[in-house]
Structure formats: C-alpha cells, structure tokens
Amino acid sequence: MSDTDADWLEWVRTRLGAETATPGERIQSLWSGYGEIRRVHLTGHALESVVVKRVSPPTDTDHPRGWNTSRSHERKLRSYVIEEHWYSRWAERCAGRARVPRCLGTQASDGQSLFVLEDLDDAGFPYRRQDATDEDILACLGWLADFHARFLGAAPEGLWPVGTYWHLETRPDELAATDDPCLRAAAPLIDDRLNQCRFQTFVHGDAKIANFCFPAEGEGVAAVDFQYVGGGCGMKDVAYFLSSCMSERECEARAEFFLDEYFNLLRAALPLAETPVDPAALEAEWRALYPIAWADFYRFLAGWSPTHWKIHGYSDRLTREVLATFDL
C-alpha cells in the first residue's frame, strides 16, 4: 500500500464506486503515531462521507509515556489485525443498542492497513463527551449490556483470547515496574479469577467515554475502536468505563447505583444471548467480580503510570479489599 494520499484515496474511491474521494479533516492521530483517522468526502455515492482509519507504523515509535519496546510494537500491530477480523467476522452481529460503524472495506499489506468505515456523524451520532451526565453514562452502560448479552458464551475466534489492552499476559513490562510487591504477587491470581469465571462474553476492551458517539437526538450511542476486543468477563468493560468518566468522589457516591443499573439493562438484554442464561447466577458471579476487574486495571496503571489520575482513593480501596482475599 502506498503512503501517498493519491493512492489510498483512489483505492477508497474505487472500492466504494464513487466519482470522487476528497480528504477532509483529520479527526485524530492513532496512539504512538501509528497513523491517523480522517474523514473523506465523496461524490457520486449514496454516502456523503466516510471515515478512513490509516495504520502506518512509524519507524521510530514515540510512546506518550515512554513504553517503546518491541513487545509494545508487536501488540499494536496485532491489535489492528484483530480489529480487521472483528469488522469482517463479528461486527455485523451488532444491532439495536450495540451500534457500531459499518465497515465498507479494508486493505492490508506490508504492516499497513486501511479501514473504510461508516461516518457516524452523518449516521446521527455526531457528539463526543468528556464530561458525562447520568443519561450519558446510562446510555453507554446500555450499549455494554447489549453487547455483552449478544456475545455471551461465544468463542472469540480471530479476536484476543482475553480482551482489553491491559491484559496481564500482554503487559509483563508494566507488571515488573510495579512497586507494590503484594500487587505483583496477586496479579496472576486476579487474572485467573477473571479468566475462569463461568459466564464469558466478548469485551470491547477499551470502553472509555471517548470511544462512544452520542446522537443529535433520541437515545442510544455507538461505539468505535475495536483493537482490543476479545473474550472475558463483562465487568472489565464496566469497571473501566466508570473509571473513565467518574472522579473519586463520584465513584464513591454513585458507582453502586450505576452497577445496579447495568445489571437491570443486562437482564433486559439477555434474550439476545444465543443460549438461555440464568440471570440470577450471571449477576451474582459478575457482581462479585466487579472489584476484581477494577483491581485488574489498577494493577496495569500502577506499573504503566503510577501518578495517573485514575489511581485515587476509591481505586486503592477496592484493590486493597481484593488483595486481602488472597493468602499472600
């Protein structure tokens, strides 16, 4: 795949059968300089625009927090292969609350990739949030509940066997950098509890508030960025999502309320599961795993960025309570 704008734009135009494909605004760069996401305007096509995700790994990586290793590089490359498989194999199963962009074409060669995706702005989801209202949080939890219900019991073929970008097996460097010996010792035990839970589903793997797109009117949200989708306990997504949009004070005051609401939404979505599920058993297992999922992400942050704003009193309290359950 050529790096020139003319070549990839011509590929997009030909792929879609449009008369012209013109580059629009750059939406964002990819993490560590691995490419960009750009809007492309079309003529002679039913769609006025599409979003193109161009993956072009840099020769010299520039990680924002200094984690420039061959392991990090290979993990990122694999994440884009998995994202392509997600769109080609699994994304079409998402509907209703679990809205995702339609993939209109992909191309990969020489470590570079192109994703041509539906423009969610034009599809009615033009807004992003940094500060979330209760309604925003509930809409995202509804997306997660629908997503988790749809994939309950599914084998993550072609995806990460264990989803999330902070999964322990993929983060040995960060674990080694963790100062807390109890947390280091408990890390594989925490990981095992999550991996061995009875009710497994797909997790989005990076379900932060910034990866949800909000509508101009009406209800619901759409989600983007499926590089770390894979198997796992749904509490990983829920704990991570709440950590992305709530302060320490808000977590202490309202996390239990939102957890209750998530399980109400999950129960309502369970008819989407391919096989019957005992709602009470599912909730009992996952509710008990909520603090363990939070501790799992805390473990990653403690090594990756120990001064991160998400390491606060609520996170520390939940993690200490989890650590106290192990004989260390």
C-alpha positions as CSV (number, residue, x, y, z in Angstrom):
1,M,0.0,0.0,0.0
2,S,1.5,3.3,-1.0
3,D,1.8,6.1,1.5
4,T,0.7,8.8,-0.9
5,D,-2.7,10.4,-0.4
6,A,-3.5,10.0,-4.1
7,D,-3.0,6.2,-4.0
8,W,-5.1,5.5,-0.9
9,L,-7.8,7.9,-1.9
10,E,-8.0,6.3,-5.3
11,W,-8.4,2.9,-3.5
12,V,-11.2,4.2,-1.4
13,R,-12.9,5.8,-4.4
14,T,-12.6,2.6,-6.4
15,R,-13.7,0.4,-3.5
16,L,-16.9,2.4,-3.0
17,G,-17.6,3.1,-6.6
18,A,-17.7,6.8,-6.0
19,E,-17.0,9.5,-8.6
20,T,-14.5,11.4,-6.3
21,A,-13.0,10.9,-2.9
22,T,-11.5,14.0,-1.3
23,P,-9.7,14.2,2.0
24,G,-11.4,16.1,4.8
25,E,-10.4,17.0,8.3
26,R,-8.1,14.9,10.3
27,I,-10.2,13.5,13.2
28,Q,-7.3,12.3,15.3
29,S,-3.9,10.6,15.2
30,L,-3.5,7.0,16.3
31,W,-1.8,6.1,19.6
32,S,2.0,6.5,19.5
33,G,2.0,7.9,16.0
34,Y,0.8,4.7,14.2
35,G,-1.4,6.5,11.7
36,E,-4.5,8.7,11.6
37,I,-8.2,8.8,11.3
38,R,-9.5,11.1,8.6
39,R,-12.9,12.0,7.1
40,V,-13.2,11.6,3.3
41,H,-15.8,13.3,1.3
42,L,-17.5,11.5,-1.6
43,T,-19.4,12.5,-4.7
44,G,-21.4,10.1,-6.9
45,H,-22.2,7.9,-3.9
46,A,-25.1,7.4,-1.6
47,L,-22.9,8.4,1.3
48,E,-21.6,12.0,1.5
49,S,-18.6,10.9,3.6
50,V,-16.8,8.0,5.2
51,V,-14.2,7.8,7.9
52,V,-10.8,6.2,6.9
53,K,-8.5,4.8,9.6
54,R,-5.0,4.6,8.1
55,V,-2.5,2.4,10.0
56,S,1.1,3.2,9.1
57,P,3.5,2.3,11.9
58,P,6.4,4.8,12.4
59,T,10.0,3.8,12.0
60,D,10.8,5.4,15.4
61,T,7.9,5.0,17.9
62,D,7.1,7.8,20.3
63,H,5.0,6.4,23.1
64,P,3.5,9.2,25.2
65,R,4.6,7.5,28.4
66,G,7.9,6.0,27.2
67,W,6.8,2.4,26.7
68,N,8.7,2.0,23.4
69,T,9.5,-1.7,23.2
70,S,9.3,-4.4,20.6
71,R,6.6,-6.1,22.6
72,S,4.6,-2.9,22.6
73,H,5.1,-2.6,18.8
74,E,4.0,-6.2,18.1
75,R,1.0,-5.8,20.4
76,K,-0.2,-2.8,18.4
77,L,0.3,-4.5,15.1
78,R,-1.7,-7.5,16.2
79,S,-4.4,-5.2,17.5
80,Y,-5.1,-3.8,14.0
81,V,-5.2,-7.4,12.6
82,I,-7.7,-8.3,15.2
83,E,-9.7,-5.1,14.5
84,E,-9.9,-6.0,10.8
85,H,-11.2,-9.5,11.8
86,W,-13.7,-8.0,14.2
87,Y,-15.2,-5.9,11.4
88,S,-15.2,-8.7,8.8
89,R,-16.4,-11.6,11.1
90,W,-18.3,-10.2,14.1
91,A,-19.4,-6.6,13.8
92,E,-22.5,-7.5,11.6
93,R,-24.0,-9.2,14.7
94,C,-24.2,-5.9,16.5
95,A,-27.5,-4.0,16.2
96,G,-30.1,-2.3,18.4
97,R,-28.3,-0.7,21.4
98,A,-24.9,-2.1,20.4
99,R,-24.4,0.2,17.4
100,V,-21.1,0.1,15.7
101,P,-19.9,1.7,12.4
102,R,-20.4,-0.4,9.3
103,C,-17.1,-1.4,7.7
104,L,-17.2,-0.7,4.0
105,G,-13.8,-2.1,3.1
106,T,-10.3,-3.0,4.4
107,Q,-6.9,-3.4,2.9
108,A,-3.7,-4.6,4.5
109,S,-0.1,-5.0,3.2
110,D,3.5,-4.5,4.4
111,G,2.3,-3.8,8.0
112,Q,0.0,-1.1,6.9
113,S,-3.8,-1.1,6.9
114,L,-6.8,0.9,5.7
115,F,-10.3,0.7,7.3
116,V,-13.1,2.4,5.5
117,L,-15.9,3.0,8.0
118,E,-19.3,4.5,8.1
119,D,-19.2,8.1,9.2
120,L,-21.1,8.0,12.5
121,D,-21.5,11.8,12.4
122,D,-23.6,11.5,9.3
123,A,-25.4,8.5,10.7
124,G,-26.8,10.6,13.5
125,F,-24.1,10.2,16.2
126,P,-22.1,13.5,15.9
127,Y,-21.2,14.2,19.6
128,R,-18.4,13.0,21.9
129,R,-18.3,13.5,25.6
130,Q,-15.6,14.4,28.1
131,D,-17.9,15.2,31.0
132,A,-20.8,12.7,31.1
133,T,-24.2,13.2,32.6
134,D,-26.2,10.4,34.2
135,E,-28.1,10.0,31.0
136,D,-24.8,9.7,29.1
137,I,-23.5,7.0,31.5
138,L,-26.7,5.0,31.3
139,A,-26.7,5.1,27.5
140,C,-23.1,3.7,27.4
141,L,-24.0,1.1,30.0
142,G,-26.9,0.1,27.8
143,W,-24.6,-0.3,24.9
144,L,-22.3,-2.5,27.0
145,A,-25.2,-4.6,28.4
146,D,-26.5,-5.3,24.9
147,F,-23.0,-6.1,23.6
148,H,-22.2,-8.4,26.5
149,A,-25.6,-10.2,26.1
150,R,-25.2,-10.7,22.4
151,F,-21.8,-12.5,22.8
152,L,-22.4,-14.5,26.0
153,G,-20.8,-17.9,25.5
154,A,-19.3,-17.1,22.1
155,A,-15.8,-18.2,21.4
156,P,-13.6,-15.2,20.4
157,E,-12.4,-16.7,17.1
158,G,-9.9,-14.4,15.5
159,L,-10.0,-11.9,18.4
160,W,-7.9,-11.6,21.5
161,P,-8.4,-14.8,23.5
162,V,-8.6,-12.5,26.5
163,G,-9.7,-9.0,25.6
164,T,-8.6,-5.5,26.9
165,Y,-5.4,-3.6,26.2
166,W,-4.2,-4.1,29.8
167,H,-4.5,-7.9,29.9
168,L,-1.7,-9.3,32.2
169,E,-0.2,-11.7,29.7
170,T,0.5,-8.8,27.3
171,R,1.8,-6.5,30.0
172,P,4.8,-8.1,31.7
173,D,6.9,-5.0,31.5
174,E,4.4,-2.9,33.3
175,L,4.0,-5.6,36.0
176,A,7.7,-5.6,36.5
177,A,7.7,-1.8,37.0
178,T,5.0,-2.0,39.7
179,D,6.5,-1.0,43.1
180,D,3.9,-2.9,45.3
181,P,5.1,-6.5,45.9
182,C,1.6,-7.6,47.1
183,L,0.0,-6.3,43.9
184,R,2.7,-8.0,41.8
185,A,2.1,-11.3,43.6
186,A,-1.7,-11.0,43.3
187,A,-1.7,-10.1,39.6
188,P,-1.9,-13.7,38.3
189,L,-4.5,-14.6,40.9
190,I,-6.6,-11.6,39.9
191,D,-6.2,-12.5,36.2
192,D,-7.1,-16.1,36.9
193,R,-10.3,-15.3,38.7
194,L,-11.5,-13.2,35.8
195,N,-10.4,-15.7,33.1
196,Q,-12.0,-18.7,34.9
197,C,-15.4,-17.2,35.5
198,R,-18.3,-19.3,34.3
199,F,-20.0,-16.6,32.2
200,Q,-17.7,-15.4,29.5
201,T,-18.6,-12.9,26.7
202,F,-16.8,-10.5,24.4
203,V,-15.4,-7.3,26.0
204,H,-14.9,-4.2,24.0
205,G,-11.5,-3.8,25.6
206,D,-11.2,0.0,25.5
207,A,-14.7,1.1,26.5
208,K,-13.8,4.6,27.7
209,I,-16.2,7.5,27.3
210,A,-14.2,8.9,24.4
211,N,-14.9,5.8,22.4
212,F,-18.7,6.4,22.4
213,C,-20.5,8.6,19.9
214,F,-23.7,10.3,21.1
215,P,-26.8,11.2,19.0
216,A,-28.0,14.6,18.0
217,E,-31.5,13.5,19.1
218,G,-33.0,10.3,20.5
219,E,-31.4,7.7,22.7
220,G,-28.6,5.2,22.4
221,V,-24.9,5.5,21.5
222,A,-22.5,4.0,19.0
223,A,-19.0,2.7,19.9
224,V,-15.7,2.7,18.0
225,D,-12.2,1.4,18.3
226,F,-12.2,-2.4,18.4
227,Q,-8.5,-3.1,18.6
228,Y,-8.7,-4.9,21.9
229,V,-12.0,-6.8,21.6
230,G,-11.9,-10.3,22.8
231,G,-13.1,-12.8,25.4
232,G,-13.7,-12.0,29.0
233,C,-15.9,-11.1,31.9
234,G,-18.2,-8.1,31.2
235,M,-17.1,-6.4,34.4
236,K,-13.8,-5.5,32.8
237,D,-15.7,-3.1,30.5
238,V,-18.0,-1.8,33.2
239,A,-15.2,-1.0,35.7
240,Y,-13.0,0.5,33.1
241,F,-15.9,2.6,31.6
242,L,-16.9,4.0,35.0
243,S,-13.2,4.8,35.7
244,S,-13.1,6.8,32.5
245,C,-15.9,9.3,33.3
246,M,-16.2,9.5,37.1
247,S,-14.0,11.1,39.7
248,E,-13.0,9.6,43.0
249,R,-15.9,11.4,44.8
250,E,-18.4,10.3,42.1
251,C,-17.2,6.7,42.2
252,E,-17.7,6.6,46.0
253,A,-21.1,8.1,45.8
254,R,-22.6,6.6,42.6
255,A,-20.7,3.6,41.3
256,E,-23.1,1.1,43.1
257,F,-26.1,2.9,41.6
258,F,-24.6,2.6,38.1
259,L,-23.6,-1.0,38.7
260,D,-27.2,-1.8,39.6
261,E,-28.5,0.0,36.5
262,Y,-26.1,-2.0,34.3
263,F,-27.4,-5.3,35.7
264,N,-31.0,-4.1,35.1
265,L,-30.1,-3.4,31.5
266,L,-28.2,-6.7,31.2
267,R,-31.2,-8.6,32.4
268,A,-33.4,-6.9,29.8
269,A,-30.9,-7.7,27.0
270,L,-30.4,-11.4,27.9
271,P,-33.0,-12.6,25.3
272,L,-30.3,-11.6,22.7
273,A,-28.0,-14.4,24.0
274,E,-27.7,-17.4,21.7
275,T,-28.4,-19.8,24.6
276,P,-30.6,-19.4,27.7
277,V,-28.8,-17.8,30.7
278,D,-29.7,-17.9,34.3
279,P,-29.9,-14.1,35.1
280,A,-29.5,-14.5,38.8
281,A,-26.4,-16.7,38.5
282,L,-24.9,-14.4,35.9
283,E,-25.4,-11.3,38.1
284,A,-24.2,-13.0,41.3
285,E,-20.9,-14.0,39.6
286,W,-20.2,-10.8,37.8
287,R,-21.2,-8.5,40.6
288,A,-18.7,-10.3,42.8
289,L,-16.0,-9.8,40.1
290,Y,-16.6,-6.1,39.8
291,P,-13.9,-5.1,42.4
292,I,-11.6,-7.7,40.9
293,A,-12.0,-6.2,37.5
294,W,-11.2,-2.8,38.9
295,A,-8.1,-4.2,40.7
296,D,-7.0,-5.7,37.4
297,F,-7.0,-2.3,35.7
298,Y,-5.4,-0.7,38.8
299,R,-2.6,-3.3,38.5
300,F,-1.9,-2.1,35.0
301,L,-1.9,1.6,35.9
302,A,0.3,1.1,38.9
303,G,3.1,0.0,36.6
304,W,2.3,1.9,33.5
305,S,1.6,5.3,35.0
306,P,1.6,5.3,38.8
307,T,0.7,9.0,39.0
308,H,-2.4,8.6,36.7
309,W,-5.5,10.5,37.8
310,K,-7.5,7.2,38.0
311,I,-5.3,6.0,40.8
312,H,-7.3,7.5,43.7
313,G,-8.8,6.6,47.0
314,Y,-11.7,4.6,45.5
315,S,-9.5,2.6,43.2
316,D,-7.0,2.0,46.0
317,R,-9.7,0.9,48.5
318,L,-11.2,-1.6,46.1
319,T,-7.8,-3.0,45.2
320,R,-6.8,-3.4,48.9
321,E,-10.0,-5.2,49.6
322,V,-9.3,-7.6,46.8
323,L,-5.7,-8.2,47.9
324,A,-6.9,-9.0,51.4
325,T,-8.8,-12.0,50.0
326,F,-5.6,-13.7,48.9
327,D,-3.2,-15.5,51.1
328,L,-0.1,-13.6,50.1
